[in-house]
Amino acid sequence: MIGKPLLAYPAAVADVFRALDDETRRRILDELVARDGQTLFEICGLLVTRHGLGSTRQAISQHLAVLEDAGLVVTERRGRSKFHYFRGEPLAAITARWPASGRDTS
């Protein structure tokens, strides 16, 4: 059989691309980059006030779970509160695959 070899991608890379495919999840990441360590309540409030997103807390919680499964968000429990933090390593692993070649793209 003649063909091109398949590019080997860890499953985690596919999870990152899937997680970033949703606009709400990208906005959540934007908010965590702006201010890390937010609770679900804080994130929901920012999505409503800054972005006009009227998603339920349960929907935002599910989005956060997808981001956490992809390794883009980590959480820390303190008492009854759960704080969410952005983690950029999965994105760095993707960009390392295609380093800038020095070409002028303008």
Stockholm file with secondary structure:
# STOCKHOLM 1.0

chainA/1-106         MIGKPLLAYPAAVADVFRALDDETRRRILDELVARDGQTLFEICGLLVTRHGLGSTRQAISQHLAVLEDAGLVVTERRGRSKFHYFRGEPLAAITARWPASGRDTS
#=GR chainA/1-106 SS CCCCCCCCCCHHHHHHHHHHTSHHHHHHHHHHHHSCSBCHHHHHHHHHHHHCCCCCHHHHHHHHHHHHHTTSEEEEEETTEEEEEECCHHHHHHHHHSCCCCCCCC
#=GC SS_cons         CCCCCCCCCCHHHHHHHHHHTSHHHHHHHHHHHHSCSBCHHHHHHHHHHHHCCCCCHHHHHHHHHHHHHTTSEEEEEETTEEEEEECCHHHHHHHHHSCCCCCCCC
//
